[in-house]
Amino acid sequence: MLMAGQLFKVSALATAVFASSGFYVYDRQLNLDDLTVIRFGRAAATTAIISFDYLTAFKHLEYGTEEYWALRSKLSELFLSFEEKPHGAASLAQVHKALLHDGRTVAIKVQHPKVQSQSVKDIVMMEVLVKAVHWLCPEFAFMWLVDEAKKNMPLELDFLREGQNSEKVANMLAHFPFLKVPKIHWDLSTKRILTMEFAEGGQVNDREYMKKHGIDVNEISENLGKIYSEMIFVRGFVHCDPHPGNVLVRKCPKSKKTEITLLDHGLYQVLEPDFRLDYCRLWQALIRGDMSGVERYSRRLGAGDLFALFACVLTARSWTAVNAGISSVPVTHSEDVEIQTNAAQYLPQISELLNRVPRQMLLLLKTNDLLRGIETTLQTRASSSSFINMSRCCIRAMARHRRSKARSRSRRVQVTLAECVQLCGLSVYELLLWVKGCRLGTWLTALLTFLH
């Protein structure tokens, strides 16, 4: 607690320094940032101006001044070394690398000193702009954006909560040996400063980095799918910001195994059990091509008569592919072009759809979109393994639910046996796909064709 108290003093001093130096843009008489940038949430405000402010925050602290030496002396009490130039900058904070006196390397996430006050202005401005857009174009209703910003912003600004989320997900997914979540140094953390284990690696969308370090992109894509399928379908506790800067990959120097590091745990979605189970059932129907199930569970999730559009938005697939079953129809370039071409004409319907569905769905749609972007970059989108992992998690989630509702031991055993049969069936199917894809499988297929 003594260390945390010292860090709080450093935080207060750093706030004064930042406010009087690096963040000069906000002190101009005409705040162009407020007037010209339509911000759909603080996560969308990583502009060049803000990034420049973060990068120059320490640079504008004049060497030799009283403020400079005060800050340096406080930092030297806590850290053996502290890199003033940030390793990363975003809309909420900047990250510095430091070395503790015991030799451990840490990352220090420091919140922008004006975020608290500026975020209130952003939300007010967003609300005004959204209402203006709705007045000009009544078919576009985006008030849900304002509601979500009001709800999520205070959560993202509390770094102690972020640390708690980090520890929760680390414990929850400890059975995945390839997942790494940086440990939190609580004695060096406050609501504005989060100190954690420093993570090495390249961004998950950096194919050149993976090629250079011998990392299999298919393995990364599959393991990332396992992590998020577990969070969404089984646990109902979902990391909602998997953009490439928050997902690092590397080969562990000791084990030589590939690791995925998950960063920035400020924004999580806790799914209601009924919502999560309906979402499981919907994805099972989408994978199988069960159109009656797609309609039924889309309607239960609030899509109403826009269930077809909802299925296409959720999967980023054409209605033809959804009808056939998304696991059996590969993604093609022509399908992507078709979706992009037709998207504009459905904007009013999409706006109506987003107003209809539960608010929990909004962050899931964002998460799906970010994950899909990573898969597209890695060229592993919609692989069979991803659908198998999703199906496996859906089966486990439904079985867990049925066991919780079972009134007798025999019924629980029956549910468990059914679960094992379904999971074994998936494993056999996965094995068949592997055999078919390898050289031996090609030879066997050719031999069987010849004998037939």
C-alpha positions in Angstrom: 0.0 0.0 0.0 3.0 2.3 0.7 4.2 1.7 -2.9 0.7 2.5 -4.3 0.6 5.7 -2.2 3.9 6.8 -3.7 2.7 5.9 -7.2 -0.5 8.0 -6.6 1.8 11.0 -5.9 3.7 10.3 -9.1 0.3 10.1 -10.9 -0.8 13.4 -9.6 2.5 15.1 -10.6 2.5 13.4 -14.0 -1.1 14.7 -14.5 0.0 18.3 -13.9 3.0 17.9 -16.2 0.9 16.3 -19.0 -1.8 18.9 -18.6 0.6 21.8 -18.9 2.8 20.4 -21.7 1.9 17.6 -24.1 -1.8 18.1 -24.3 -1.8 21.6 -25.6 -4.3 20.9 -28.4 -7.2 20.8 -25.9 -6.4 24.3 -24.6 -6.9 26.1 -27.9 -9.7 28.6 -28.0 -11.4 26.8 -30.9 -11.5 23.1 -30.1 -11.6 21.6 -33.6 -11.5 18.2 -32.1 -14.9 18.6 -30.5 -16.5 20.3 -33.5 -15.3 18.3 -36.5 -14.8 14.7 -35.3 -17.9 12.6 -34.9 -16.8 10.1 -32.2 -18.7 6.9 -32.0 -17.3 6.0 -28.6 -13.9 6.8 -27.2 -12.4 3.7 -28.8 -12.9 5.4 -32.2 -10.9 8.5 -31.2 -7.4 7.3 -31.8 -6.6 10.2 -34.1 -3.2 11.4 -35.2 -3.5 14.6 -33.0 -4.1 12.6 -29.8 -1.4 10.1 -30.6 1.0 13.0 -31.2 0.1 14.5 -27.8 0.9 11.2 -26.1 4.2 10.7 -27.8 5.4 14.2 -26.9 4.1 14.4 -23.3 7.5 13.8 -21.7 9.4 15.4 -24.5 7.9 18.8 -23.7 9.0 18.6 -20.0 12.0 20.9 -20.1 15.3 19.3 -18.8 16.6 20.7 -15.6 13.4 22.3 -14.4 12.0 21.7 -10.9 9.1 19.7 -12.3 11.5 17.5 -14.3 13.7 16.6 -11.3 10.7 16.1 -9.1 9.2 13.6 -11.5 12.6 11.9 -12.1 13.3 11.5 -8.4 9.9 9.9 -7.7 10.3 7.6 -10.6 13.7 6.5 -9.5 12.3 5.5 -6.1 10.0 3.1 -7.7 11.9 1.9 -10.8 15.5 1.1 -11.7 14.8 2.6 -15.1 11.8 4.2 -16.8 11.4 4.8 -20.5 9.8 8.2 -21.0 9.0 7.5 -24.6 5.8 5.4 -24.6 5.7 2.0 -26.3 2.1 2.5 -27.3 -0.5 5.2 -27.3 -4.3 5.0 -27.5 -7.3 7.1 -26.8 -7.4 6.4 -23.0 -3.7 5.9 -22.0 -0.1 5.5 -23.0 2.1 2.6 -22.0 5.7 2.9 -20.7 8.3 0.2 -20.2 10.1 0.2 -16.9 12.5 -2.0 -14.8 11.8 -2.8 -11.2 14.6 -2.8 -8.6 14.3 -6.6 -8.4 15.1 -6.9 -12.2 11.5 -7.6 -13.5 10.4 -5.7 -16.6 7.0 -4.1 -16.4 4.6 -2.2 -18.6 3.0 0.9 -17.0 -0.3 2.0 -18.4 -0.9 5.7 -17.6 -4.3 7.3 -18.2 -4.5 10.5 -20.1 -5.1 13.2 -17.4 -8.0 14.8 -19.3 -9.8 11.6 -20.3 -12.3 11.9 -17.4 -13.5 15.4 -18.3 -13.0 15.0 -22.1 -15.1 11.8 -22.2 -18.1 13.7 -20.7 -17.8 16.3 -23.5 -17.5 13.5 -26.0 -20.6 11.8 -24.9 -22.6 15.0 -24.9 -21.3 15.9 -28.4 -22.1 12.4 -29.6 -25.6 12.6 -28.2 -26.2 16.0 -30.0 -24.8 14.7 -33.3 -26.8 11.5 -33.1 -30.0 13.4 -32.5 -29.2 15.7 -35.4 -28.6 12.8 -37.7 -31.9 11.2 -36.6 -33.7 14.5 -37.2 -32.2 14.8 -40.7 -32.6 11.1 -41.6 -35.4 9.6 -39.4 -34.6 6.1 -40.7 -31.2 6.2 -39.0 -31.5 5.8 -35.2 -28.2 5.5 -33.4 -29.2 6.4 -29.8 -27.9 2.9 -28.8 -24.4 4.2 -29.4 -24.9 6.9 -26.8 -26.4 4.5 -24.3 -23.5 2.1 -24.7 -20.9 4.9 -24.4 -22.5 6.1 -21.2 -22.5 2.6 -19.8 -19.0 1.5 -20.8 -16.9 4.6 -20.5 -16.7 4.6 -16.7 -15.8 1.0 -16.7 -12.9 1.5 -19.1 -11.6 4.5 -17.1 -11.2 2.4 -13.9 -7.8 0.6 -14.3 -8.3 -1.3 -11.1 -11.4 -2.9 -12.6 -9.3 -3.7 -15.7 -6.8 -5.5 -13.5 -9.5 -7.5 -11.9 -10.9 -8.5 -15.3 -7.4 -9.5 -16.3 -7.0 -11.9 -13.4 -10.5 -13.3 -13.8 -9.9 -14.3 -17.4 -6.4 -15.6 -16.7 -8.0 -18.0 -14.1 -11.0 -18.8 -16.3 -8.9 -19.8 -19.3 -5.9 -21.3 -17.4 -6.5 -24.7 -19.2 -5.2 -23.1 -22.4 -1.4 -23.5 -22.2 -1.0 -21.2 -25.2 -2.7 -18.2 -23.6 -0.7 -15.7 -21.7 -2.3 -12.8 -19.7 0.2 -10.4 -18.1 0.3 -10.5 -14.3 -0.8 -7.3 -12.4 1.4 -5.6 -9.9 -1.2 -4.4 -7.5 1.2 -2.5 -5.2 2.1 -0.3 -8.2 -1.4 0.3 -9.5 -4.2 2.8 -9.0 -7.4 3.7 -10.8 -5.3 5.8 -13.2 -2.2 3.7 -13.5 -2.0 0.0 -14.1 1.4 -1.8 -13.8 1.7 -5.3 -15.3 4.2 -7.8 -16.6 5.8 -6.6 -19.8 4.7 -8.7 -22.8 6.9 -9.4 -25.8 5.7 -10.4 -29.3 4.3 -9.2 -32.6 0.8 -8.1 -33.4 -1.6 -10.9 -34.4 -2.1 -9.5 -37.9 1.7 -9.2 -38.6 2.2 -12.1 -41.1 5.8 -11.0 -41.7 6.7 -11.3 -38.0 5.1 -14.8 -37.9 7.0 -15.9 -41.0 10.3 -14.6 -39.6 9.8 -16.4 -36.3 8.3 -19.6 -37.7 4.8 -19.2 -36.3 2.0 -21.1 -38.0 -0.8 -18.6 -38.9 -3.4 -21.5 -38.9 -2.4 -22.5 -35.4 -2.8 -18.9 -34.2 -6.2 -18.5 -35.9 -7.4 -21.8 -34.5 -6.2 -21.0 -30.9 -7.7 -17.5 -31.0 -11.0 -19.1 -32.1 -10.8 -21.5 -29.1 -10.2 -18.6 -26.7 -13.2 -16.6 -27.9 -15.5 -19.5 -28.4 -14.8 -20.5 -24.8 -15.5 -17.0 -23.5 -18.6 -16.4 -25.6 -20.4 -19.8 -25.6 -19.3 -21.5 -22.4 -18.3 -18.8 -19.9 -20.3 -15.8 -20.9 -17.5 -13.4 -20.0 -16.2 -11.8 -23.2 -13.1 -9.6 -24.0 -14.7 -7.1 -26.4 -11.6 -5.4 -27.8 -9.5 -7.9 -29.7 -8.0 -5.5 -32.2 -4.5 -6.4 -33.4 -2.8 -4.1 -30.9 -4.3 -6.0 -28.0 -3.4 -9.5 -29.2 0.3 -10.4 -29.4 1.9 -13.6 -30.6 5.4 -15.0 -30.1 7.4 -18.2 -29.7 8.3 -18.9 -26.1 12.2 -18.8 -25.9 12.2 -21.7 -23.4 9.4 -24.1 -24.6 9.6 -23.0 -28.3 5.8 -23.2 -28.3 3.6 -20.5 -29.7 1.9 -18.1 -27.3 -1.0 -15.7 -27.6 -0.9 -12.7 -25.2 -4.2 -10.9 -24.5 -3.9 -7.3 -23.5 -6.3 -4.4 -22.5 -9.0 -6.0 -20.3 -10.9 -2.8 -19.7 -14.0 -3.7 -21.7 -15.8 -7.0 -21.1 -19.3 -8.1 -21.7 -21.1 -10.4 -19.2 -23.7 -12.4 -21.1 -27.0 -13.3 -19.6 -27.5 -17.1 -19.5 -30.7 -17.1 -21.6 -29.1 -14.8 -24.2 -25.9 -16.9 -24.3 -27.8 -20.2 -24.8 -30.0 -18.7 -27.6 -26.8 -17.4 -29.2 -25.3 -20.9 -28.9 -28.4 -22.4 -30.6 -28.3 -19.8 -33.3 -24.7 -20.5 -34.2 -25.4 -24.3 -34.2 -28.2 -23.6 -36.7 -26.0 -21.4 -38.8 -23.2 -24.0 -39.0 -25.7 -26.8 -39.9 -27.8 -24.7 -42.3 -30.9 -25.3 -40.2 -33.0 -22.4 -41.5 -36.0 -22.9 -39.2 -33.5 -22.7 -36.3 -31.8 -19.6 -37.7 -35.2 -17.9 -37.9 -36.4 -19.1 -34.5 -33.3 -18.1 -32.5 -32.8 -14.8 -34.5 -36.3 -13.8 -33.5 -35.6 -14.8 -29.9 -32.6 -12.5 -30.0 -34.7 -9.6 -31.1 -34.2 -9.5 -34.9 -37.9 -10.0 -35.7 -38.7 -10.1 -39.4 -35.1 -9.0 -40.1 -33.8 -12.4 -39.2 -32.3 -13.0 -42.6 -30.3 -9.7 -42.5 -29.3 -10.5 -38.9 -27.8 -13.9 -40.0 -25.9 -12.2 -42.8 -24.6 -9.4 -40.5 -23.5 -11.9 -37.8 -21.6 -14.2 -40.2 -20.6 -11.7 -42.9 -21.9 -14.2 -45.4 -24.4 -14.0 -48.2 -27.9 -15.3 -47.7 -27.1 -18.1 -50.2 -24.2 -19.3 -48.0 -26.3 -19.0 -44.9 -29.0 -21.2 -46.5 -26.4 -23.8 -47.4 -24.8 -23.9 -44.0 -21.7 -21.6 -43.5 -19.5 -24.5 -42.6 -20.0 -26.3 -45.9 -19.6 -23.2 -48.2 -16.1 -21.7 -48.4 -15.7 -17.9 -48.5 -15.0 -16.6 -52.0 -13.9 -13.2 -53.3 -17.1 -12.9 -55.3 -19.1 -13.3 -52.2 -17.2 -10.6 -50.4 -17.6 -8.3 -53.3 -21.4 -9.0 -53.3 -21.7 -8.2 -49.6 -19.7 -5.0 -49.9 -21.8 -3.9 -53.0 -25.1 -4.6 -51.3 -24.3 -3.3 -47.8 -25.0 0.4 -48.6 -28.6 -0.2 -49.7 -29.4 -2.0 -46.5 -28.1 0.7 -44.1 -31.6 1.8 -42.9 -32.5 -1.8 -42.1 -29.2 -2.4 -40.4 -29.8 0.7 -38.3 -33.2 -0.7 -37.3 -31.7 -4.1 -36.6 -29.1 -2.6 -34.2 -31.8 -0.8 -32.4 -33.9 -4.0 -32.0 -31.3 -6.5 -30.7 -30.3 -6.7 -27.0 -27.5 -4.3 -26.0 -25.3 -7.3 -25.3 -25.4 -8.2 -28.9 -23.7 -4.9 -30.0 -20.4 -5.6 -28.4 -20.5 -9.2 -29.6 -21.0 -7.9 -33.2 -18.0 -5.6 -32.7 -15.9 -8.5 -31.3 -17.0 -10.8 -34.2 -16.0 -8.1 -36.7 -12.5 -7.6 -35.2 -11.9 -11.4 -35.1 -13.0 -11.7 -38.7 -10.6 -8.9 -39.7 -7.7 -10.8 -38.1 -8.8 -14.0 -39.9 -9.0 -12.2 -43.2 -5.5 -10.7 -42.7 -4.1 -14.2 -41.8 -6.1 -15.7 -44.7 -7.6 -18.3 -42.4 -11.2 -17.0 -42.5 -14.0 -19.4 -42.0 -11.8 -22.5 -41.8 -13.3 -25.8 -40.8 -11.3 -25.9 -37.6 -12.9 -22.6 -36.4 -16.4 -24.0 -36.9 -15.5 -27.3 -35.2 -14.2 -25.3 -32.1 -17.4 -23.2 -32.1 -19.5 -26.4 -32.3 -17.5 -28.1 -29.5 -18.1 -25.1 -27.2 -21.8 -24.9 -28.0 -22.2 -28.6 -27.2 -20.4 -28.1 -23.9 -22.5 -25.1 -23.0 -25.8 -26.7 -23.8 -24.8 -29.9 -21.8 -23.8 -27.8 -18.8 -27.1 -26.0 -18.9 -29.1 -29.3 -19.2 -27.1 -30.8 -16.2 -27.9 -27.7 -14.1 -31.6 -28.3 -14.8 -31.6 -32.1 -14.3 -33.5 -33.3 -11.3 -31.9 -36.7 -11.0 -28.5 -38.3 -11.2 -29.5 -40.6 -14.0 -30.6 -37.6 -16.1 -27.3 -35.9 -15.5 -25.4 -39.0 -16.5 -27.6 -39.3 -19.6 -26.8 -35.7 -20.5 -23.1 -36.3 -20.0 -23.1 -39.4 -22.2 -24.9 -37.5 -24.9 -22.3 -34.8 -24.7 -19.5 -37.3 -25.0 -21.0 -38.9 -28.0 -21.4 -35.5 -29.8 -17.9 -34.4 -28.9 -16.5 -37.7 -30.1 -18.4 -37.3 -33.3 -16.8 -33.9 -33.8 -13.4 -35.4 -33.1 -13.9 -38.1 -35.7 -15.1 -35.5 -38.3 -12.0 -33.4 -37.5 -9.8 -36.5 -38.0 -11.4 -37.2 -41.3 -10.8 -33.7 -42.5 -7.2 -33.9 -41.4 -6.7 -37.3 -43.3 -8.4 -35.8 -46.4 -6.1 -32.8 -46.3 -2.8 -34.6 -45.9 -0.9 -36.5 -48.6 -2.0 -39.9 -47.3 -5.6 -38.9 -47.5 -5.1 -37.9 -51.2 -3.6 -41.3 -52.0 -6.4 -43.1 -50.2 -9.0 -41.1 -52.0 -7.4 -41.8 -55.3 -7.1 -45.6 -54.5 -10.7 -45.8 -53.5 -11.8 -44.0 -56.7 -9.7 -46.4 -58.8 -11.1 -49.5 -57.0 -14.6 -48.3 -57.4 
